[in-house]
Amino acid sequence: MIRINLLPAEEAQAAAGRRQELFTGVLAVLSVVLIMTLAHMWQWVRLAEATRELNRLTQELVALQGPYATVQKIEAQKRELREKLKVIGELETKRRGPVRALEDLSSATPDKLWLTEFADTGGTLKISGLGVDEQTVADFMRRLAASPYFRAVDLDETSLVDQDGVKQKKFVLKGELDYLGPSSPPAAAPAPAAGGGK
């Protein structure tokens, strides 16, 4: 069989050029589609990897929430226990405080001084009494100031009174009374040394 090319040479070249352009266009479109498909697959792989990581972290978080809740509960119980111990300590101190304060008041009172009134109103102290002279009253104030329970003790008023024919100094002291006393518990008295016999 003999083929005869009836198309002129220019048209044949134009047809070949159009085929070449069509092939190039199809190749470009296929390349773009291939690149987009690969990019999409790469994004899908990254998304799947991120989803797996998120699921793993979520499982770890769920696994940690149980122990974390337990730790939080224990911490709350510890705080509550500390508060209770603090209140118990304060109550114990307040229970012993008045006895110790009165003990200090008794030991601070000189022989020639008599107390006629002792009032404690919410920590505000008022002491009235009679003393033989100013020096005895001053000595009493100095001794009270040395006590950790009595603070800012000051002479409020003083006057001379006749008590059964004897001139005496009537005084009124004001200050603060703190039953908690010293911030640290008093040290225990040292035990007597085991000595030899006679």
C-alpha positions, 0 to 999 in steps of 0.5 A, a space after each residue: 500500500 502506498 500512502 500519498 501525502 496530499 498535504 502540503 509541507 507547511 500544513 504538515 509542519 503546522 499539524 506536527 507543531 499542534 500535536 507537539 503543543 497538545 502533547 506538551 500541554 497534556 504533559 504539563 497538566 499531568 505534571 501539575 496533577 501529579 504534583 498536586 496529588 503528591 502534595 495532597 498525599 504528603 499533607 494526608 500523611 502528615 495529618 495522619 501522623 499528627 492525629 496519631 500523636 494527638 491520640 497518643 498524647 490524649 491517652 497519656 493525659 487521660 492516664 495522668 489525670 487519675 494520679 494527678 487528681 489523687 495528688 491534688 486530693 492528697 495536697 488538699 488533705 495535707 493543707 486541711 491537716 496543717 490548718 487543723 494542727 495550727 488551730 490545735 496548737 493555738 488552742 493549746 497555747 491559749 489554754 496554757 496562756 492564761 495560767 502562765 500570764 497569771 503566773 508571771 503577774 504573781 511573780 512580778 507583784 512585789 511584797 508591798 503592792 496589792 492588786 485591786 482590779 485585773 481586767 482583760 478586754 479583748 487583749 486590752 489590759 487594765 490593772 489597778 492597785 495600791 503600793 507603798 510608794 512610787 518605787 514599788 509601782 515602778 518595780 512592778 511595771 518593770 517586772 511586768 514588761 519583762 514578761 512575754 505575755 504583757 506588752 506596752 504596759 504604761 502608767 495611766 494614772 496615779 494618786 495618793 490615798 489614805 488607807 486606814 491611816 496609811 498613805 499609799 499610792 493608788 495606780 492604774 496601769 494599761 497595756 496589752 495582754 497576749 496569751 500566746 506569749 513567746 513565739 517559740 515554746 519555752 525550753 525544758 528545764 535542765 535535768 538535775 545532774 546525778 550527783 554523788 551521795 553525802 
